[in-house]
Amino acid sequence: MAEKIFDPDLMSQVIESLKRVFDPEMPVNIYDLGLIYDISLEEGPVVRILMTLTNPNCPVADSLPNQVKRTLEQIKNVHKVDVQITFDPPWDPDRMSDEARLDMGLF
């Protein structure tokens, strides 16, 4: 496995890109929805994403990870994107940001 890198500018670009990807069933981006469990940057640079879906039977289980990959591949100088799906732990609405809760009227 490649060595992890610390690149605040690239991390910021990754997060901003993830905020442009929306769950089609909710009017909230996947980052604020809490679907992104981990972001790691490695030499290359390689972006590795560990994410989940709102439920295992999500109708976008195949397309959403591919959309994330394609979106992150648009970042200049990113050489590879690896997106992994996990359901451990399962997604819970408590993972949502305050902004997402406000957007969905949960406050």
N, C-alpha and C positions, 0 to 999 in steps of 0.2 A: 504494500500500500504506500502511496506517495506521502511525502511529508506535508503536514498541515501548514498552512500559511496564515498570517495575520495581515489582512488587507482591508482596512475600514472603508475605503472608497468602493472597492468591489462589493463588499458586504452590503453597503448602502444601495448600490445599483441592483443587487439581487433582490433585496427586500422591496425596493420600489417596483421592480418588474413583477414580483409575486403579487403586489397589490393591484396589478392590472388584470389579474386572472380572477374571474368570478365563478362561484359555485352557481350553476344554472338554476338551482332550486331555491336559492336565497339571494337577496340583493346585496350580498356582502362579499368582499374579496376573500380569497382563501387564506391570506396571511392573518387578517383581522378576525376571520372566522375561527382561527386556531387549528387549521388543518395541517400547518407546517410544524412538525415536531423538532426538526433539527436542520440546520444549514451548516455545512462545513466546506471550507475552501482548501484545496490542495495544490501543490506545484502543478503548473501546466498553463494557466490555471484550470483546475477541474472544480466544478460545483457539484456537491453531493447534497441531495435533498431527501429527508425522511419525512414522509407525510402520511396522512390518513384521509379517509372519506367520512362523511357524516354517518354512513352506515354501510355494512358490507355488501348490501344489495343495491347500492347506489347505481342509477342508470348510466352514470358517466365514469364508471370504474375504469374503463379502458381509455376513454378520450381525455379525461382531466389530467392524468399524469403526462400524457403526450403533449397536451397544451402547455403544461408547466415547462417541460423540456424544450419545446420549440421557443417559448417566450424567453427562457434564460439563454438559449443559444444565440439570441440576437444581441446580447451584451458583447461589446467590442472586447477582443482578446480572450474571451472564454473559449477554451479549446474542447471541452467536453462537459456534458451535464449528465449526471446519473440520478434518476428519481426512483426511490424505493417506496413501496406502500406497506404500511403496517396497520394492524388493528389492535395492537397491544401497546399502550392502553387504548381502549375504544374512545372515540371522540365524545366529548361531553360539552354542552353549551357553556359550562363554566370556563372553558378555554378561550372563549370569545373576548376580544378587547372591549374596553368600555365604549369605544367609538362604534363598534359593531352592534353592541347592545342598544345603544342609543338609536342607531339607524333602523333597528328592527323594532323599536318601541318597547324594549324590555326593561326600561328604567321607569 
